[in-house]
Amino acid sequence: MKNIIARAVFLAFSAAVCGAVSDDAGAQNAKAAKGAAYPDKPVRLLIASAAGGGTDIIARMLGNKLTAIWGQQVVADNRPGGGGVISTDILTKAAPDGHTLLLQSVGISYGSALYKNLPFDVKRDVAAVTLVASQPFVLAVHPSVPAKSVAELIRYARSRPGEVRFGSGGVSGASHLGSELFRTVAGLDMVHVPYKGTGPGMTALLGGEIHMLIVGVATVLPHAKSGKVRALGVTGAKRAPAMPDLPTVAEGGLPGYEFDVWYGLFAPAKTPRAILARINADANRVLQDPETRQRFAGAGVEAAGGSMDEFTKYLHAEINKWAKVIREAGIRAD
């Protein structure tokens, strides 16, 4: 009798264990299936700029292609303001199910250093999904500046501490921070003159109100060709296809300087890995498409791509870099 009872207990225990294992496997399979079935409803794509801006154009190109792949509408939702703080805050508060994404520029990497008491931490609350594109900027000077290279500009500025004026499209904008990085790496004493946009900044450079400006290739190119400004170097790690003979700033005399204006795709941090992997794979598929690459090039940007881990490592390095630059320059946006 005791043997019969013991056997019954053993069988009951075995059934319970098998059932638990089965339930756990079922949960894992359901989770994987959820990633495979993603998306199962329209996807909201937050855009950290107003309609018509560079970030907006890139986001809509990407969103249209993902709509075709997913069979679900990718709905553009422009949420400009605060250098991307508003849109990033919305993202971090959204359900982490992959149905709310964000297209943001390099600005996401320096917001925490510019603003006090942000309601989020980018490293903790944001998942870096895909590096989408990059845009080369150019360091240009007014023809009255007797410098034909970056090295000569540095020597010129060092001989005139506090006299050389550099413009920007506004405090804490890309052109401002790219210039502060240049000033910091070169160890220069220069004066910042902010304008309400890079357009007015270029007008100021053309008129000789300022000596130097860092701005996008598309803005500089026609004036450089006409001789109204002198382009000295591309700010990124490599030369710009539109200006292949122009060296990088590092090549021209400032080793260690690199300023890339980039755009990335982000999701809430707790989004399941399977869903993030699906978004990354499909975004990379879009970015390798020849038509997409051609359209990006027409907008003055270069399609990127890559793994989530690569982009996460790059984002964290950018956050650390800009925190140092902003601290040393004493820049605050609030």
N, C-alpha and C positions, 0 to 999 in steps of 0.2 A: 504493500500500500504506500509506504514511504517513497519507494522508487517511482511509483506512478505520479505522486504529488510533485516530487522533485523534477521529474521530466516535464510535467505540465508547466511548472514555474519557469523552467529553462526555455521552453518553447515560447511562452508568453513574453519573456524578457527579450529573446532573439527577435521576435516579431516587432516589439517596440523599437529596438535599435534599428532594425532594417527600415521601419517606417520613418524614423527620424532622419536616417541617411537619405531615404527617398525624398522626404520633404525638402531637405537641404539641397539636394541635387535639382529638385524641381524648381526651387527658388532661384538657383543659379541659372538654370536653363531659361527661366522666365525673364531674368535680368538680361541675359544675352540676347534673347529673342526681342526684348524691348529695344536694344541697340540696333538690331538688324532691321526692325520695323520702323525705326525713326526716319523721318518725322511722321506723326499720325494726325497732325493738324497744322495750320499755318504757322510759320516761324516769324517772330518779330525781330527785325534787325535794327537795333538802335544805331543812330549815326551821330557822332559827336561833332557835328557842324551843321550850319544852315544849308538849305538846298542850294545847289549850284557850286559849292566849294569843292576843293580837291578830294576831301574825305568822302563827301556825298557822291561824287562821280564814281569813285572806285567802289564804294559800297553798292551802288545800284548796278554796276556792271557785274559784280560778283553775285549779287542777289538774284538777278535775272537768270544767270546760268544755273544757280543752285535750284531755282524754282523748276527749271526744266528737268534737272536730274531727280529731284525728290518727288515731283508730282504734287507738291504742296506749295502754296504761295508764300514767298518770302516778302514780308510787308515792311517797307522802309519807314522808319520812325525817326525823324530828325529831332534831336534833343541837344541843341547847342547851348553853350554857356559855361562859364567857370573853367575854361580851358579843358573841357571834357569831364569835369567833376560831376556835373548834373547827370549826364548819360551813364557814367560809370556807377554812380550811386544807384540809379534805377536798375542797372544790371545786377549788382550785388544783392538787391532785395527781391529779385525775380525768382520764380521756382527753378531749381537746378535740374531741369529736364531737357535742356537743349532747345527749347522753343523760344528762348529769348537770348539773342546774341548781340554783340557790340562790335562795330567797326570804328576803331580809334587810331589816332596817329601817335607819334612819339610823345605827345603831350601826356599820355597816361603814365609815363615813366618819371615825370618830374612834378606831378601835382602834389604829392605828399610833402615835398620839400618846399613848395611855394605857399601852401595853405595850412593853417593851424587847425587842429581838431577836426580832420576829415572823418566822416562817418564810416569809412572803410579803410582797409589796408590792401593795396594792390597785390602784394606778394601772398597774402593770406586768403583774400576773398575773390580773386579773379583767376580763371584758368586761361592760360595763353594757348590758343588753339592752332593758329597758323600765322606766319609772317606773310602778309599778302603782297606788299609792294614797297618800293623805295623810290625816292625822288632826289636826284642830285641837286645840290645848291652850289652857288658860285660866289667866291670872294671877288668883288670888283671894287675898283677905285676910280676917282675922278681923274681925268687926264692931267690935271695940275699937280698931282702927286708924282714926284720923280722916282717912281718905283716900277721896275719892269718884271719883278718876281716877288714872291712871298718873302724871301730872305731880305731883299732890298726894302720892302715895306716895313719889316720888323726893325731893321737898322734905322730907317727914317723915323719911325714912331719912338724908338728909344732915345733918339737925339732930341726929341721934342716932347718930353713928358707933360701930359695934361693938355696938349694942344690938338692932337689928332681926334677928330670926331667921327664916330661910327653911328649909322642909323639903324633903325629896325622898324618892323611893322607894329610895334607896341611892346610894352613891358611884359616879360615872361613868354612872349611868342617865340616861334622857332628861330626867326632871324636874330632876335635878341640873344637867346641862349647860345646859338651857334657862334655869335660874336664874342660873348663873354667867355666861352670855352677857348676861343682863339686868343683873347687877351690874357686869360689865365695861364694857358700853356706856354705862351711866349713871354709872360712876365712883363706885360706892357701897362702903362698908365695912359688910358684913353678915356674920352668922354662919350657917354651914351646919349643919343638924341632920338627919342621914340616918336613915331608917327602913327597915325590912325590907319594902318594897313601898309603892306609892302609897296602898293602903287604910289602913294604919296612919298614913301621912302625913296623909291627910284627917281621920282621927280626931283626930290631934294638932292640926290647924287648927281643927276644930270645938270642941275643948276649950280653945283658947287657949294651947297650949304653944308654938306658933309663930305668927308674924305673917303669913307669906306662903307660898303654895304654887303651883307651876305643875304642872297635871295635866290629864288629858283631859276634854273637854267632858262626856262621859257621866257621869263621876265628880262633876263640879262641879254640873251642872245642877239636880238635885233640891234640893241644899242652898242654891243661889243663889235658887231660886224661893221657898224657905221663909224666906229671910232669915238663915239660920244662918251663911252666909259672903257676902262681897261680891265679885262678879266685876268686875274692873277692865278687862280687855282680853283679846282673842284673840291668841295669840302669832304666828300665821302672817301671810302677806301679805294675806289677805283675811278678811272676817268669816265666822263659822261659820253655816251654814244653821239650826242648832238654836237659835242666839242671834243673830238678825239685827240686833238693836238694840245689841249690844255692840260697841264700836269695837275695832280692833286696837290692840296696844300702841303701835305707831308712830303711829297716829292719836291716841292718848290722851296722848301727851307724850314719846315716846322714838323720834324719827325714826332710821331705820337699823337698828332692831331687827327681826329676823325669825327665828322658830324654828318650822320645820315638821317634824313627825314623819312621815316618809315611808317607803314600802316599795317595794323594787325587785326586779327579776328579773335574775339574773346567770348568766354562764357562764364556763368557763375561757377565758383570754385568746386562746389560739391556735385557738379554734374557727373553722372556715371561715366567711367572710363570708356565703356563700349560706345556710348553716344559721342563722346569727344573724338574717339578714333574714327567714327563714321564721318563726322563733320570735317575732320582734318583730311581724310582720304578724298572726300568729294571736293573740298576746296582746292586741294592740290591737283586734282583732275582738271578743274576749271583753269587753274593758273598755268598748267602745261599746254592748254589748248592754244594752237597758233592764232586763232581769231582773237582770243582774249588778250594774248600777248601783244598783238598788233594794235588793238584798241587801247590798251594801257599805254603803249609807246606813243600813240597819237595824243594822249592826254599828258604826256611828259613824264610818265612814271614807268618803272621797270617791274614786271611781275616777279614775285619771289616764290614762296613755298617752303616746304621742309617739314620736319617732324615737330611734334608738340614739345618734346624734351629740348630740342635745339632752340626753339623759340622761347621757352621758359628760361633757359640759361641766359639767352641774349637779353630778355626783358629785365631780369634781375641785375645783370651787369649794367644796363642802361640806368636803372633806378639808382644804383650805387654811384655811378659816374656823375649823374646830374645833381644828386644830393650834395656832392663835394663841390661842384662848380657853383651851385646856387648859394651854398653856405659861404664860400670864399668871396663871392661877388656881393653878398649881402642883399640878395634880391628877395622881395616879399610881394605877394599878390593880394594880400588882405590886410 
